[in-house]
Every structure is written in C-alpha cells, then in structure tokens.
Amino acid sequence: MITMGVEEEYLLLDPVTALPVPLADEVRAASGMQAMTEAREVQTELLQAQLEAATPVCTGLAEVGGHLLRLRRAIGAAAQKAGCRPVACGTAPLAGGAPVPVTEGERYQALQAQGARLVDEQLVNGMHVHVGVPDRAQAVGALNRLRPWLPVLVAMGANSPLWRGRDTGFASWRTVVFGRWPVSGPPPRFEGPGDYDRRVGALLRAGAILDTGQLYWQARVSERYPTLEVRALDVQLTVEDAVLFAGIVRALVATALREEREGVPLAPCPPEMLHAANWHAARYGLHRGLIDAHGRRRGPGEAVGDLFAHITPALDEAGDTREVNRLLRLFLGRGSPADRQRRALASGGLAALVALAATEGPER
C-alpha cells in the first residue's frame, strides 16, 4: 500500500473581529498540546497568526481522517484557551493595518528580509499531501506526469475568495499570492533526478532561493521524506474534503508511478499553456470549466470526469473507490469551498464565515 501524510495550515483569528492574531506560541503552549508539539504534529509557520498540523504516516483514508479530526479538535480547544479561533480558509478574510509579526527563528527572519511586503501578505494556508515513492528517479518521473492535472486540483480545491475584507473575484487568491515568489506555480519538466538536482542547485547558487524549502512549486520532490509532495490545494473547510483530496492525490501519484514503470509516453504539456490553465483555475474554480494542457476548454463535469477516469484504476487498487466517490458526491452537493465561503458571508456576515471555517466543529 502506498503511504501518505497530510499537512494543513490554519489561521488564528480573533473570535469577535475576525482579524488575524499572533497567538501561535500561546496555542502551542496550551494544556494538552505539548505532546503534539514535541511530536511535530503541530508546528509554527512563517507568521505568528498561523499553525500547521501534520498527520503521521498513514496507509488508509480513514486513518488520515481520524488524525485530521483529532488534530483540528485539539488545536481548536487550545486556541479557545488562548483567546482565538483557528480557521481552515486559504486566505485571511480581513487584515489589520499593522502586519502580523514573523515567527522567531533565523530562517523566518531571512525570508522576511528577502520577501519584504510579500511576507506581510503571506496570510495564506494550504493543504500538502505527501505520497510515498520508491526512489528519487521515480519521484521525478511521477512529478512530470502530475503536471497536467495540477490546475484541476487548484480549481476543485479553491478555498480563498476573500482578501482584506473584499471578494477578490478569484476562487483561489492563495494561488495568486503564492505565485509571486521566485520559484512557484506548476513545476517545469525534468529529464531525471540529475537534471532536477542540477537546476535546484543553480537556483541555490544564484541566491534565488534560500534553501530547498523555498521551492514553492505546486508539486515537488520532498527533501525531508521519501515522498512526492503535492501543494496545489488550498486548505480545506472540512475533514471530509481533505480526505477526498488525499485520496485523489494518492491515486494521481500511484497512476503516475505506474505509467513511469510501464514507459507510457509522456503527454505534451507546454509550460505557457499549463501556467495559463493554472491561472484560469485559480480565477474561476469550476464555474467556467478549465483549460487543459492542450489548450482545450473543458466543462466542469468533463474536467472532473477526465480526472476520475484517469485515476479510477489506482483508486480500485487501493480500495478507495467507494469512499472517494461518496466524498465526491458530498463535496459537489455542498458546492465548492469558495462558494461556501461566499454564501456564508452573504447570509450571516463575518461571524457566519468564521463559524463555517472553524476547525473545531463536530462536523469537521
């Protein structure tokens, strides 16, 4: 069974004003959080109004869901004691006049010196799925084969329509914010692990990035774990949605690994078309369909149908087909996360939006 793990980033908001509050250290120090902190299940992020939760290595979707629910509830309880509320939305719906302080630490301070105003605006949260791979060569081969599917993930998982109190018109504004870093967006095609390492080394020597953690591509070969890390998704509103995408991503990687072993010819994927498709996905989500890597316009049903036709054999092999299809029906019935945010804001204002995105609710 191919293993996986999920990382989720959350914003800490004032429960009354919905403004980000720099209380990450207080939340991590709250009673009952120490063991999770020591196990690195709950970690700091770039800004002091953010936390990251990381599941252990998992083999099944139920295991992923159980850990995410446990972590979300624990962080929610600790945040309540610290006087804030963690929310799973891809961008901060509001921001105050003063920037949120950067978390202490040499690396974070270096990022602030490099990124300047961009760091002030890094109030964005993603969901990262790590999928186990046999070796680095197969990881790079699978990465090449994942590229055409990244815009579909961006469109489906878009959960960041709001920014500084306004609707941006984008389904995933986080994708736009993250795209402003030097190395970001869909990754390029690589000729193999040697080519990957040479090109990353060139970026490091040039000073374009501080370290490999700054490879902000939407999918990359992990430097810390024997995994392929897919980072295209905004953090998801619910555990059910997160589990759905964990299953989809694992099946995508499993399919890519199989195609790599079997020598299936790599489909052409021009970088300019892929980047245009990615922007279109961030702008419209699934509302106006998608542009695929060949430049064709695909309706929302066609795009999702193409994805599932591609990964169904891998879902079958993992025994995930029934559960992923059930979660997909639930997801489509609720509407996209960006649409859910907009509906909550229209019907009940910021209070309803914060309640929708809060991590600690029983339905999460």
C-alpha positions in Angstrom: 0.0 0.0 0.0 1.3 3.4 -0.9 1.6 5.6 2.2 0.6 9.2 2.6 0.5 12.0 5.1 -1.3 15.4 5.1 -0.2 18.8 6.4 -2.8 21.5 7.0 -2.2 25.2 7.7 -4.7 27.2 9.8 -5.2 30.9 10.6 -5.7 32.1 14.1 -8.5 34.7 14.2 -9.9 36.9 16.9 -13.4 35.4 17.5 -15.1 38.9 17.6 -13.3 40.9 14.9 -12.1 38.0 12.6 -8.7 39.7 12.4 -5.5 37.5 12.5 -3.9 37.4 15.9 -0.3 36.5 16.7 -1.0 33.8 19.2 0.6 30.7 17.7 3.1 30.3 20.6 0.2 30.6 23.2 -1.9 28.0 21.4 1.1 25.6 21.2 1.8 26.1 24.9 -1.8 25.4 25.9 -2.6 22.5 28.1 -2.7 19.2 26.2 -0.7 20.5 23.2 2.8 19.7 24.5 2.9 16.1 23.3 1.7 17.1 19.8 4.2 19.9 19.6 7.1 17.6 20.7 5.9 15.0 18.1 5.9 17.8 15.5 2.3 17.2 14.8 1.6 20.9 15.5 4.2 23.4 14.2 4.7 27.1 13.8 4.5 28.8 10.4 6.0 31.9 8.8 3.6 34.3 10.6 2.6 34.2 14.3 -1.1 34.0 13.3 -0.6 30.6 11.7 -0.2 27.0 12.7 0.5 23.8 10.8 -0.9 20.4 11.7 0.8 17.3 10.3 -0.6 13.7 10.4 1.7 10.7 11.0 2.4 8.4 8.0 -0.9 6.8 7.1 -1.9 3.8 4.9 -5.7 4.4 4.6 -8.1 7.3 4.2 -10.0 6.5 7.4 -6.6 6.9 9.2 -6.0 10.2 7.6 -9.5 11.4 8.5 -9.1 10.3 12.1 -5.8 12.1 12.6 -7.0 15.3 11.0 -10.2 15.3 13.1 -8.1 14.7 16.3 -5.6 17.5 15.4 -8.3 20.0 14.4 -10.2 19.5 17.7 -7.1 19.7 19.8 -5.9 22.9 18.2 -9.5 24.3 18.5 -9.6 23.6 22.2 -6.1 25.0 22.8 -7.0 28.1 20.7 -10.1 28.7 22.8 -7.9 28.8 25.9 -5.6 31.3 24.2 -8.5 33.5 23.2 -8.6 32.9 19.5 -10.2 30.6 16.9 -8.4 28.5 14.2 -10.0 28.6 10.8 -9.4 26.5 7.7 -9.6 29.0 4.9 -7.0 29.6 2.3 -6.7 33.4 2.9 -7.4 35.7 5.8 -10.8 37.3 5.2 -9.7 40.5 7.0 -6.3 42.0 7.8 -5.4 44.9 10.2 -3.3 47.9 9.5 -0.2 46.5 11.1 1.5 43.4 9.7 1.3 40.2 11.7 4.8 39.6 13.3 7.0 37.0 11.7 7.7 33.9 13.8 11.1 34.0 15.6 13.9 32.0 14.0 16.8 32.5 11.7 15.1 31.1 8.6 11.9 33.1 9.0 13.9 36.3 9.6 15.8 35.6 6.4 12.5 35.1 4.5 11.3 38.4 5.8 14.4 40.2 4.6 14.0 38.6 1.2 10.3 38.8 0.7 9.6 42.3 2.3 6.0 43.3 1.7 5.2 39.8 0.3 5.9 38.3 3.8 3.4 40.7 5.3 0.8 39.4 2.9 1.6 35.7 3.5 -1.7 35.1 5.4 -2.4 32.1 3.2 -3.0 28.5 4.1 -2.5 25.3 2.0 -3.0 21.6 2.3 0.0 19.5 1.4 -0.3 15.8 0.6 2.9 13.6 0.8 2.7 10.4 -1.1 5.4 7.7 -0.6 7.6 6.9 -3.6 10.1 4.1 -4.1 13.1 6.3 -5.1 14.1 9.7 -6.3 14.2 8.7 -10.0 10.6 7.5 -9.9 9.6 10.6 -7.9 10.9 12.9 -10.6 9.3 10.8 -13.3 5.9 10.9 -11.5 6.3 14.6 -11.0 6.5 15.1 -14.7 3.3 13.2 -15.2 1.4 15.1 -12.5 1.9 18.5 -14.1 -1.2 18.5 -16.4 -3.5 17.6 -13.5 -2.5 20.4 -11.1 -5.0 23.0 -12.5 -7.8 20.6 -11.8 -6.7 20.3 -8.2 -6.5 24.1 -7.9 -10.0 24.5 -9.4 -11.7 21.9 -7.2 -9.9 22.8 -4.0 -10.2 26.6 -4.3 -11.0 27.9 -0.8 -9.7 31.5 -0.8 -12.0 34.0 -2.5 -11.7 36.8 0.2 -8.8 39.1 0.9 -8.7 42.2 3.2 -12.5 42.4 3.5 -13.3 42.1 -0.2 -14.2 39.4 -2.6 -11.2 39.1 -5.0 -13.3 37.6 -7.8 -10.9 34.6 -7.7 -11.8 31.2 -6.3 -8.2 30.7 -5.1 -6.5 34.0 -4.3 -3.9 32.0 -2.3 -2.7 30.6 -5.6 -2.1 34.2 -6.8 -0.3 35.3 -3.7 2.0 32.2 -3.7 2.7 32.7 -7.4 4.6 35.9 -6.5 7.6 34.0 -5.0 10.6 33.4 -7.2 10.0 29.7 -7.6 6.3 28.9 -7.6 3.4 27.6 -9.6 3.4 24.4 -11.7 6.9 22.8 -11.8 8.9 22.5 -15.0 9.5 19.2 -16.7 12.8 17.5 -15.7 14.9 15.0 -17.6 15.6 13.0 -14.5 16.8 13.3 -10.9 20.2 14.6 -12.1 18.5 17.4 -14.0 16.3 18.1 -11.0 19.2 18.4 -8.7 21.3 20.5 -11.1 18.6 23.0 -11.6 17.7 23.3 -8.0 21.4 23.7 -7.3 21.6 26.5 -9.8 18.8 28.3 -8.0 20.6 28.0 -4.7 23.9 29.2 -6.0 22.2 32.2 -7.6 20.6 33.1 -4.4 17.2 33.0 -6.0 16.0 30.8 -3.1 17.4 30.5 0.4 17.0 26.7 0.7 15.0 23.8 -0.9 12.1 24.6 1.4 11.6 27.6 -0.8 10.8 25.5 -3.8 7.2 26.6 -3.8 6.2 24.6 -6.8 2.7 23.1 -6.6 4.3 19.7 -6.6 7.9 18.8 -5.7 10.2 16.1 -4.5 10.4 16.2 -0.8 13.9 16.8 0.6 13.0 15.5 4.1 10.9 12.4 3.3 10.8 9.7 0.6 7.7 11.3 -0.8 6.3 13.4 -3.6 4.6 16.4 -2.1 1.6 18.0 -3.8 1.0 21.5 -2.6 -1.6 22.9 -5.1 -4.6 22.8 -2.8 -5.9 25.5 -0.5 -6.6 24.2 3.0 -10.0 22.6 3.1 -13.0 23.6 5.1 -13.8 20.1 6.3 -12.1 16.9 7.2 -14.3 15.1 4.6 -13.0 17.4 1.8 -9.4 17.0 3.0 -9.8 13.2 2.9 -11.3 13.4 -0.5 -8.3 15.2 -1.9 -5.8 13.0 -0.1 -7.4 10.0 -1.9 -7.3 11.8 -5.2 -3.7 12.9 -4.9 -2.5 9.4 -3.8 -4.3 7.9 -6.8 -2.7 10.5 -9.1 0.7 9.7 -7.8 0.1 5.9 -8.0 -1.1 6.3 -11.6 2.0 8.4 -12.5 4.3 5.8 -10.9 2.6 3.0 -12.9 2.9 4.9 -16.1 6.5 5.6 -15.4 7.2 1.9 -14.8 5.4 0.9 -17.9 7.1 3.6 -20.1 3.8 5.2 -21.1 4.8 8.1 -23.4 4.7 11.5 -21.6 1.9 13.7 -22.9 3.0 17.1 -24.2 2.4 19.9 -21.7 3.7 23.3 -22.9 4.7 25.4 -19.9 2.9 28.5 -21.1 -0.4 26.6 -21.5 0.0 25.0 -18.1 0.5 28.3 -16.4 -2.4 29.8 -18.2 -4.6 26.9 -17.2 -3.4 27.3 -13.6 -4.4 31.0 -13.6 -7.8 30.2 -15.1 -8.4 27.5 -12.4 -7.5 30.0 -9.7 -9.7 32.7 -11.2 -12.9 30.7 -11.9 -12.6 27.4 -9.9 -15.0 25.1 -11.7 -17.5 27.7 -12.7 -16.3 28.3 -16.2 -14.7 25.0 -16.8 -11.0 24.5 -17.2 -8.3 24.8 -19.8 -6.3 21.6 -20.2 -2.7 21.2 -21.1 -3.5 21.0 -24.8 -5.4 24.3 -24.7 -8.8 22.8 -24.9 -11.7 24.2 -22.9 -13.3 21.6 -20.7 -16.6 21.9 -18.9 -16.5 21.3 -15.1 -18.1 17.9 -15.4 -15.8 17.0 -18.2 -12.7 18.1 -16.3 -13.7 16.2 -13.1 -14.7 13.2 -15.2 -11.4 13.2 -17.0 -9.6 13.2 -13.7 -11.6 10.3 -12.3 -11.3 8.2 -15.5 -7.5 8.7 -15.2 -7.2 7.6 -11.5 -10.0 5.1 -11.1 -7.7 2.0 -11.6 -5.5 3.3 -8.8 -8.5 4.0 -6.6 -9.7 0.5 -7.2 -6.3 -1.0 -6.4 -6.1 0.9 -3.1 -9.7 0.0 -2.2 -10.6 3.7 -2.1 -13.2 3.9 -5.0 -16.4 3.7 -2.9 -15.2 6.2 -0.2 -13.7 8.7 -2.7 -16.9 8.6 -4.8 -19.0 9.1 -1.6 -16.9 12.1 -0.6 -17.0 13.5 -4.1 -20.9 13.4 -4.1 -20.9 15.1 -0.7 -18.4 17.7 -2.0 -20.3 18.5 -5.1 -23.6 18.6 -3.2 -22.2 21.3 -0.9 -20.6 23.3 -3.6 -17.0 24.4 -3.9 -15.3 25.7 -0.7 -15.0 29.2 -2.3 -18.8 29.2 -3.0 -19.5 28.0 0.6 -17.4 30.9 1.9 -19.3 33.4 -0.3 -22.7 32.0 0.7 -21.8 32.2 4.4 -20.6 35.8 4.2 -23.7 36.8 2.3 -26.1 35.1 4.7 -24.6 35.8 8.0 -21.6 38.1 7.6 -18.1 37.5 9.1 -19.5 35.6 12.1 -21.0 33.0 9.8 -17.9 32.8 7.7 -15.7 32.2 10.8 -18.1 29.6 12.1 -18.1 27.9 8.7 -14.3 27.7 8.5 -13.6 26.9 12.2 -11.7 23.7 12.7 -13.2 22.6 16.0 -16.8 21.9 15.0 -18.2 18.4 15.3 -18.8 18.2 11.5 -15.2 19.0 10.7 
